[in-house]
């Protein structure tokens, strides 16, 4: 994933809309605000150093491929003494180390960011779970109220049926009172039912809005993780190239003159391969 795509994912989180925190998830607004603030901080303070570090690596790789490697090839072909090769290699090693140094802080920041976004995202995911749990609990309460209403209405109908026959036995005030009590219960249950349904309607709306936000948060977390992993891999690859060049410089004087040319070509090819990996990684991360 290129840096511009990462920036798009981060920008999406920085622009998340405000959502009122429901009683079921009282920290939702705070968690979303943390995500927005961190995303904006990344755009303001992380993006440019990342781009600069990647550019430094690309520059070092291009300097090797466009200048140092051709010069080394000419010196090796002309059977020049190791001292001239050493000067070029020392320059190449300094370039690799300079790129590595410029990459170190952005790579470390990317690794730290990866952990930070995990924590922020976990809070938002937890809020979504709390809302879902409340909706499920409300659903159970609604089902219980509906059962009570059905039971009370069934009893009311039973008492009314009795009224049709019990009048022969005398006053039926006790049945009328029972019906009134049950009717009052039904009214109370229905009032509670309306309250639960209204609350659930709002919770469902909250869950739908949060689901959209979570999609953006998921993209953001994935982008930050990919950046951290890519920067770590690139940092290691640049370090390996610098170490390879240093190793060749250290071995120049100890190599058998009779096989020096063959040996030197193999070393240059190995460094070339390392720099090719570095260039591919840096271009992938920069999106170029």
C-alpha positions as a Markdown table, in Angstrom:
| # | Residue | x | y | z |
|---|---|---|---|---|
| 1 | Unk | 0.0 | 0.0 | 0.0 |
| 2 | Unk | 1.5 | 3.3 | -1.1 |
| 3 | Unk | 1.8 | 6.3 | 1.2 |
| 4 | Unk | -0.9 | 8.2 | -0.6 |
| 5 | Unk | -3.4 | 5.3 | 0.0 |
| 6 | Unk | -2.4 | 5.2 | 3.7 |
| 7 | Unk | -3.0 | 9.0 | 3.9 |
| 8 | Unk | -6.4 | 8.5 | 2.4 |
| 9 | Unk | -7.3 | 5.9 | 5.0 |
| 10 | Unk | -6.0 | 8.1 | 7.8 |
| 11 | Unk | -7.8 | 11.1 | 6.4 |
| 12 | Unk | -11.1 | 9.1 | 6.5 |
| 13 | Unk | -10.7 | 8.6 | 10.2 |
| 14 | Unk | -9.7 | 12.3 | 10.8 |
| 15 | Unk | -13.0 | 13.2 | 9.2 |
| 16 | Unk | -15.3 | 10.8 | 11.1 |
| 17 | Unk | -18.5 | 12.5 | 12.1 |
| 18 | Unk | -19.5 | 13.1 | 15.7 |
| 19 | Unk | -21.7 | 10.5 | 17.2 |
| 20 | Unk | -23.6 | 11.0 | 20.5 |
| 21 | Unk | -22.6 | 8.5 | 23.1 |
| 22 | Unk | -25.6 | 6.3 | 24.0 |
| 23 | Unk | -26.1 | 5.2 | 27.6 |
| 24 | Unk | -25.0 | 1.7 | 26.5 |
| 25 | Unk | -21.6 | 3.0 | 25.3 |
| 26 | Unk | -20.9 | 6.2 | 27.3 |
| 27 | Unk | -17.2 | 6.4 | 26.1 |
| 28 | Unk | -18.1 | 6.3 | 22.4 |
| 29 | Unk | -17.7 | 10.0 | 21.7 |
| 30 | Unk | -14.3 | 10.0 | 23.6 |
| 31 | Unk | -13.0 | 7.0 | 21.6 |
| 32 | Unk | -14.0 | 8.5 | 18.3 |
| 33 | Unk | -12.4 | 11.8 | 19.3 |
| 34 | Unk | -9.2 | 10.0 | 20.2 |
| 35 | Unk | -9.2 | 8.3 | 16.7 |
| 36 | Unk | -9.7 | 11.7 | 15.0 |
| 37 | Unk | -7.0 | 13.4 | 16.9 |
| 38 | Unk | -4.5 | 10.7 | 16.4 |
| 39 | Unk | -5.3 | 10.5 | 12.6 |
| 40 | Unk | -4.9 | 14.3 | 12.3 |
| 41 | Unk | -1.6 | 14.1 | 14.2 |
| 42 | Unk | -0.4 | 11.5 | 11.7 |
| 43 | Unk | -1.3 | 13.7 | 8.8 |
| 44 | Unk | 0.4 | 16.7 | 10.4 |
| 45 | Unk | 3.5 | 15.2 | 11.8 |
| 46 | Unk | 4.1 | 11.6 | 10.6 |
| 47 | Unk | 3.4 | 11.7 | 6.9 |
| 48 | Unk | 6.2 | 14.0 | 5.8 |
| 49 | Unk | 9.0 | 12.3 | 7.8 |
| 50 | Unk | 7.9 | 9.0 | 6.3 |
| 51 | Unk | 8.0 | 10.4 | 2.8 |
| 52 | Unk | 11.4 | 12.0 | 3.4 |
| 53 | Unk | 12.8 | 8.7 | 4.8 |
| 54 | Unk | 11.5 | 6.8 | 1.7 |
| 55 | Unk | 12.9 | 9.4 | -0.6 |
| 56 | Unk | 16.3 | 9.2 | 1.0 |
| 57 | Unk | 16.3 | 5.4 | 0.5 |
| 58 | Unk | 15.3 | 5.8 | -3.2 |
| 59 | Unk | 18.0 | 8.4 | -3.6 |
| 60 | Unk | 20.7 | 6.1 | -2.2 |
| 61 | Unk | 19.5 | 3.2 | -4.4 |
| 62 | Unk | 19.5 | 5.4 | -7.5 |
| 63 | Unk | 23.0 | 6.7 | -6.6 |
| 64 | Unk | 24.3 | 3.1 | -6.4 |
| 65 | Unk | 22.6 | 2.0 | -9.6 |
| 66 | Unk | 23.3 | 5.2 | -11.6 |
| 67 | Unk | 26.8 | 6.2 | -10.4 |
| 68 | Unk | 28.6 | 3.9 | -8.0 |
| 69 | Unk | 27.8 | 0.6 | -9.7 |
| 70 | Unk | 29.0 | 1.7 | -13.2 |
| 71 | Unk | 32.1 | 3.3 | -11.7 |
| 72 | Unk | 32.9 | 0.0 | -9.8 |
| 73 | Unk | 32.4 | -2.0 | -13.0 |
| 74 | Unk | 34.8 | 0.2 | -14.9 |
| 75 | Unk | 37.4 | 0.0 | -12.1 |
| 76 | Unk | 37.1 | -3.8 | -11.9 |
| 77 | Unk | 37.3 | -4.2 | -15.7 |
| 78 | Unk | 40.4 | -2.0 | -15.7 |
| 79 | Unk | 42.1 | -4.0 | -12.9 |
| 80 | Unk | 42.5 | -1.0 | -10.8 |
| 81 | Unk | 44.0 | -1.2 | -7.3 |
| 82 | Unk | 41.7 | -1.8 | -4.2 |
| 83 | Unk | 42.3 | 1.7 | -2.9 |
| 84 | Unk | 40.2 | 3.2 | -5.7 |
| 85 | Unk | 37.5 | 0.7 | -5.1 |
| 86 | Unk | 37.6 | 1.4 | -1.4 |
| 87 | Unk | 36.9 | 5.1 | -1.9 |
| 88 | Unk | 33.8 | 4.3 | -4.0 |
| 89 | Unk | 32.6 | 1.7 | -1.6 |
| 90 | Unk | 33.1 | 3.9 | 1.4 |
| 91 | Unk | 31.0 | 6.6 | -0.3 |
| 92 | Unk | 28.3 | 4.0 | -1.0 |
| 93 | Unk | 28.4 | 2.8 | 2.6 |
| 94 | Unk | 28.0 | 6.3 | 3.8 |
| 95 | Unk | 25.0 | 6.9 | 1.5 |
| 96 | Unk | 23.4 | 3.7 | 2.7 |
| 97 | Unk | 23.9 | 4.6 | 6.4 |
| 98 | Unk | 22.6 | 8.1 | 5.8 |
| 99 | Unk | 19.4 | 6.7 | 4.3 |
| 100 | Unk | 19.1 | 4.2 | 7.2 |
| 101 | Unk | 19.6 | 7.0 | 9.7 |
| 102 | Unk | 16.9 | 9.1 | 8.0 |
| 103 | Unk | 14.6 | 6.1 | 7.9 |
| 104 | Unk | 15.1 | 5.0 | 11.6 |
| 105 | Unk | 12.9 | 7.6 | 13.3 |
| 106 | Unk | 9.9 | 7.2 | 10.9 |
| 107 | Unk | 10.2 | 3.4 | 11.1 |
| 108 | Unk | 10.2 | 3.5 | 14.9 |
| 109 | Unk | 7.2 | 5.9 | 14.9 |
| 110 | Unk | 5.3 | 3.6 | 12.5 |
| 111 | Unk | 5.9 | 0.7 | 14.8 |
| 112 | Unk | 4.6 | 2.7 | 17.8 |
| 113 | Unk | 1.6 | 4.0 | 15.8 |
| 114 | Unk | 0.7 | 0.4 | 15.0 |
| 115 | Unk | 0.2 | -0.3 | 18.7 |
| 116 | Unk | -1.5 | 2.9 | 19.4 |
| 117 | Unk | -4.2 | 2.5 | 16.7 |
| 118 | Unk | -4.9 | -1.1 | 18.0 |
| 119 | Unk | -5.7 | 0.4 | 21.4 |
| 120 | Unk | -7.9 | 3.1 | 19.9 |
| 121 | Unk | -9.7 | 0.7 | 17.6 |
| 122 | Unk | -10.3 | -1.7 | 20.4 |
| 123 | Unk | -12.2 | 0.9 | 22.3 |
| 124 | Unk | -14.5 | 1.7 | 19.4 |
| 125 | Unk | -15.1 | -2.0 | 18.7 |
| 126 | Unk | -15.9 | -2.5 | 22.3 |
| 127 | Unk | -18.5 | 0.4 | 22.1 |
| 128 | Unk | -20.1 | -1.4 | 19.1 |
| 129 | Unk | -20.3 | -4.6 | 21.2 |
| 130 | Unk | -21.8 | -2.8 | 24.1 |
| 131 | Unk | -24.5 | -1.3 | 21.8 |
| 132 | Unk | -25.1 | -4.8 | 20.3 |
| 133 | Unk | -25.4 | -6.3 | 23.8 |
| 134 | Unk | -27.9 | -3.7 | 24.8 |
| 135 | Unk | -30.0 | -4.3 | 21.7 |
| 136 | Unk | -30.0 | -8.0 | 22.5 |
| 137 | Unk | -30.9 | -7.5 | 26.1 |
| 138 | Unk | -33.7 | -5.1 | 25.1 |
| 139 | Unk | -34.9 | -7.7 | 22.6 |
| 140 | Unk | -35.2 | -10.2 | 25.5 |
| 141 | Unk | -37.1 | -7.6 | 27.6 |
| 142 | Unk | -39.5 | -6.9 | 24.7 |
| 143 | Unk | -40.2 | -10.6 | 24.2 |
| 144 | Unk | -40.9 | -10.9 | 28.0 |
| 145 | Unk | -43.3 | -8.0 | 27.9 |
| 146 | Unk | -45.0 | -9.3 | 24.9 |
| 147 | Unk | -45.5 | -12.6 | 26.7 |
| 148 | Unk | -46.9 | -10.8 | 29.8 |
| 149 | Unk | -49.3 | -8.8 | 27.6 |
| 150 | Unk | -50.5 | -11.9 | 25.8 |
| 151 | Unk | -51.0 | -13.7 | 29.2 |
| 152 | Unk | -52.9 | -10.7 | 30.7 |
| 153 | Unk | -55.1 | -10.3 | 27.7 |
| 154 | Unk | -55.8 | -14.0 | 27.8 |
| 155 | Unk | -56.9 | -13.7 | 31.4 |
| 156 | Unk | -59.0 | -10.7 | 30.7 |
| 157 | Unk | -60.8 | -12.6 | 28.0 |
| 158 | Unk | -61.3 | -15.6 | 30.4 |
| 159 | Unk | -62.8 | -13.3 | 33.0 |
| 160 | Unk | -65.1 | -11.7 | 30.5 |
| 161 | Unk | -66.3 | -15.1 | 29.4 |
| 162 | Unk | -67.0 | -16.0 | 33.1 |
| 163 | Unk | -69.0 | -12.7 | 33.5 |
| 164 | Unk | -71.4 | -14.1 | 31.0 |
| 165 | Unk | -72.4 | -17.0 | 33.3 |
| 166 | Unk | -71.4 | -15.9 | 36.8 |
| 167 | Unk | -74.1 | -13.1 | 36.9 |
| 168 | Unk | -76.5 | -15.8 | 37.9 |
| 169 | Unk | -74.6 | -16.4 | 41.1 |
| 170 | Unk | -74.7 | -12.8 | 42.4 |
| 171 | Unk | -72.5 | -9.7 | 42.3 |
| 172 | Unk | -69.5 | -9.9 | 40.0 |
| 173 | Unk | -67.5 | -7.0 | 41.3 |
| 174 | Unk | -64.4 | -9.2 | 42.0 |
| 175 | Unk | -64.3 | -10.2 | 38.2 |
| 176 | Unk | -64.6 | -6.5 | 37.2 |
| 177 | Unk | -61.9 | -5.6 | 39.6 |
| 178 | Unk | -59.6 | -8.3 | 38.3 |
| 179 | Unk | -60.2 | -7.2 | 34.7 |
| 180 | Unk | -59.4 | -3.6 | 35.6 |
| 181 | Unk | -56.2 | -4.7 | 37.3 |
| 182 | Unk | -55.2 | -6.8 | 34.3 |
| 183 | Unk | -56.0 | -4.0 | 31.9 |
| 184 | Unk | -53.9 | -1.6 | 34.0 |
| 185 | Unk | -51.1 | -4.1 | 33.8 |
| 186 | Unk | -51.4 | -4.4 | 30.0 |
| 187 | Unk | -51.3 | -0.6 | 29.8 |
| 188 | Unk | -48.1 | -0.5 | 31.9 |
| 189 | Unk | -46.5 | -3.3 | 29.8 |
| 190 | Unk | -47.4 | -1.6 | 26.6 |
| 191 | Unk | -45.9 | 1.7 | 27.9 |
| 192 | Unk | -42.7 | -0.1 | 28.7 |
| 193 | Unk | -42.8 | -1.8 | 25.4 |
| 194 | Unk | -43.0 | 1.5 | 23.6 |
| 195 | Unk | -40.1 | 2.8 | 25.6 |
| 196 | Unk | -37.9 | -0.2 | 24.7 |
| 197 | Unk | -38.9 | 0.1 | 21.1 |
| 198 | Unk | -38.1 | 3.8 | 20.9 |
| 199 | Unk | -34.7 | 3.2 | 22.6 |
| 200 | Unk | -33.9 | 0.3 | 20.3 |
| 201 | Unk | -34.8 | 2.3 | 17.3 |
| 202 | Unk | -32.2 | 4.9 | 18.4 |
| 203 | Unk | -29.7 | 2.2 | 19.2 |
| 204 | Unk | -30.1 | 0.6 | 15.8 |
| 205 | Unk | -29.4 | 4.0 | 14.2 |
| 206 | Unk | -26.4 | 4.4 | 16.4 |
| 207 | Unk | -25.2 | 0.9 | 15.5 |
| 208 | Unk | -25.6 | 1.7 | 11.8 |
| 209 | Unk | -23.7 | 4.9 | 12.0 |
| 210 | Unk | -21.0 | 3.2 | 14.1 |
| 211 | Unk | -20.8 | 0.4 | 11.6 |
| 212 | Unk | -19.9 | 2.9 | 8.9 |
| 213 | Unk | -17.3 | 4.5 | 11.2 |
| 214 | Unk | -15.8 | 1.1 | 12.0 |
| 215 | Unk | -15.3 | 0.3 | 8.3 |
| 216 | Unk | -13.1 | 3.4 | 8.1 |
| 217 | Unk | -11.4 | 2.5 | 11.3 |
| 218 | Unk | -10.7 | -1.0 | 10.0 |
| 219 | Unk | -9.1 | 0.5 | 6.9 |
| 220 | Unk | -7.0 | 2.9 | 9.0 |
| 221 | Unk | -5.7 | 0.2 | 11.3 |
| 222 | Unk | -4.8 | -2.1 | 8.3 |
| 223 | Unk | -3.0 | 0.8 | 6.6 |
| 224 | Unk | -1.0 | 1.7 | 9.7 |
| 225 | Unk | -0.1 | -2.0 | 10.2 |
| 226 | Unk | 1.1 | -2.4 | 6.6 |
| 227 | Unk | 3.1 | 0.8 | 6.9 |
| 228 | Unk | 4.8 | -0.4 | 10.1 |
| 229 | Unk | 5.6 | -3.8 | 8.7 |
| 230 | Unk | 6.9 | -2.3 | 5.4 |
| 231 | Unk | 9.0 | 0.3 | 7.2 |
| 232 | Unk | 10.5 | -2.4 | 9.5 |
| 233 | Unk | 11.3 | -4.6 | 6.5 |
| 234 | Unk | 12.8 | -1.6 | 4.6 |
| 235 | Unk | 14.9 | -0.6 | 7.6 |
| 236 | Unk | 16.3 | -4.1 | 8.0 |
| 237 | Unk | 17.0 | -4.3 | 4.2 |
| 238 | Unk | 18.9 | -0.9 | 4.1 |
| 239 | Unk | 20.8 | -2.0 | 7.2 |
| 240 | Unk | 21.8 | -5.2 | 5.5 |
| 241 | Unk | 23.0 | -3.4 | 2.4 |
| 242 | Unk | 25.1 | -1.0 | 4.5 |
| 243 | Unk | 26.6 | -4.0 | 6.4 |
| 244 | Unk | 27.3 | -5.8 | 3.1 |
| 245 | Unk | 29.2 | -2.8 | 1.8 |
| 246 | Unk | 31.2 | -2.5 | 5.0 |
| 247 | Unk | 32.1 | -6.2 | 4.8 |
| 248 | Unk | 33.4 | -5.8 | 1.3 |
| 249 | Unk | 35.5 | -2.8 | 2.3 |
| 250 | Unk | 36.9 | -4.8 | 5.2 |
| 251 | Unk | 37.8 | -7.7 | 2.9 |
| 252 | Unk | 39.4 | -5.8 | 0.1 |
| 253 | Unk | 43.0 | -6.1 | 1.3 |
| 254 | Unk | 42.7 | -9.8 | 2.2 |
| 255 | Unk | 41.5 | -11.1 | -1.1 |
| 256 | Unk | 43.8 | -13.1 | -3.3 |
| 257 | Unk | 44.9 | -10.8 | -6.2 |
| 258 | Unk | 44.5 | -13.7 | -8.6 |
| 259 | Unk | 40.8 | -14.1 | -7.9 |
| 260 | Unk | 40.1 | -10.5 | -6.9 |
| 261 | Unk | 38.2 | -9.5 | -10.1 |
| 262 | Unk | 35.8 | -12.5 | -9.8 |
| 263 | Unk | 35.3 | -12.0 | -6.1 |
| 264 | Unk | 34.7 | -8.3 | -6.5 |
| 265 | Unk | 32.1 | -8.8 | -9.2 |
| 266 | Unk | 30.2 | -11.3 | -7.0 |
| 267 | Unk | 30.2 | -8.8 | -4.2 |
| 268 | Unk | 28.9 | -6.0 | -6.4 |
| 269 | Unk | 26.2 | -8.3 | -7.6 |
| 270 | Unk | 25.2 | -9.2 | -4.0 |
| 271 | Unk | 25.0 | -5.5 | -3.1 |
| 272 | Unk | 23.1 | -4.8 | -6.3 |
| 273 | Unk | 20.6 | -7.5 | -5.4 |
| 274 | Unk | 20.2 | -6.0 | -1.9 |
| 275 | Unk | 19.7 | -2.5 | -3.3 |
| 276 | Unk | 17.1 | -3.9 | -5.8 |
| 277 | Unk | 15.1 | -5.2 | -2.8 |
| 278 | Unk | 15.5 | -1.9 | -1.1 |
| 279 | Unk | 14.3 | 0.0 | -4.2 |
| 280 | Unk | 11.3 | -2.2 | -4.7 |
| 281 | Unk | 10.2 | -1.9 | -1.0 |
| 282 | Unk | 10.7 | 1.8 | -0.9 |
| 283 | Unk | 8.7 | 2.3 | -4.2 |
| 284 | Unk | 5.9 | 0.1 | -2.9 |
| 285 | Unk | 5.7 | 2.1 | 0.3 |
| 286 | Unk | 5.9 | 5.4 | -1.4 |
| 287 | Unk | 3.3 | 4.3 | -4.0 |
| 288 | Unk | 5.6 | 5.2 | -6.9 |
